């Protein structure tokens, strides 16, 4: 379940997420679809690529989505802004979680 507010429309979406074309640790694809009752529906797909960048990993993604119902009537600017905000929140929490779980580097001998 996901609760989202896009402009004046607030809805609880029930849906599913499917992973495909898994190529660990390089890439994967995912597809998603959700029903939000009278608010409408959303469905789409994303391609995710992971690449080493020094001591870190860069995550790049491209998403295509379609919406219908009241959501489609709101307009793409509000939907794009909400999608960007949700992605930023997710990746911020994801990065914080992974950073906290990563073992601290051992300090060298004191001089």
N, C-alpha and C positions, 0 to 999 in steps of 0.2 A: 504494500500500500504506500502511496505517495500522496501527500496533500500539497497542492500548489495553488498559488494565487497569481493570476495573470490579469492585470488591470482590475476591472470590477468583478471578474469571474473567479470564484474560489471553488475548487473541486477536489474530491478524493478519488485518485485513480487506482484501479486495480488492474494489474497487467502481468506481463512476463518478459523476461530478458533471456536471450539465448546467445551463448558463445559459440563461435564457429571458426574454422580455419586456424586453429591454435598452432602457433609456431614459437613455443617458448625458447628462449626469453626474448624473441624478436618482435612478434606481432600477433594480433588476433582481430577478429571481427565480432561485432555483437549486433543483434537486432532486438528491437523492443516494440511493444505495443501495449497500450493502456486504454481502458474505458473509464470515462469520468461521468457517466450518467448523462444528465441533461446538459452538462458543460461540453460534452463532445468526446472526441477520441484523439489520441496521438499515436503515431507509429513511425518507425524509422530504423536507421542503421548507422553504425559508426565503425570506422577502421582505426585501429590503435597500433602505433609503432613505438617500440622502445629501442633506444640506442645509447651506448656508453658515451659519457661525456666527462672525461677525467675520472674523478672519484665518485661521480654521480651518474644518474641515468636520466636521459631526456625522454619524456613521454609526449608524443605528438598524436593528435587525433583529428579526424574529419567526420562530421556528422551531417546526415540528411534526414529531415523529418517532415511528416505531413500531419496536419491537424484538421479536424472537422467539427461541426456543430457550433456552439456559441464561441468556442475558442477561435475558430476560423473567422468569425465576424469581428473580432477585436482588432485584428490588423497585425501585420508581420513585425512592426517595430516593437510593440509591447511583447510579443511572443519571443522575438530574438533577444530582447533585453532580459526577460525572465530566464530564458535558457542559459544565457551567458552568466547571469547571477548564480543560478543553480550549479553550473559547471565550476565556477570560481569557488563556491562554498565547498563542493565535493573535493576538489583538488587541494584546497587549503587544509581540510581535515585529513585527507589521505596523506599529504606530505607530513603533517604534524604527527600522525600515527606512525608512519614509517620512520621518521627521524627519531622518535622516542624509542622505537623498538630496535634501532640500530645500535650495536655494541659500541661503546666509547673506545676510541683509539687509545692504546696504552702509551703512557708518557715515557719518554726516554730517561736515561739516568740523569739525576740532578748534577749540576756542575758547581 
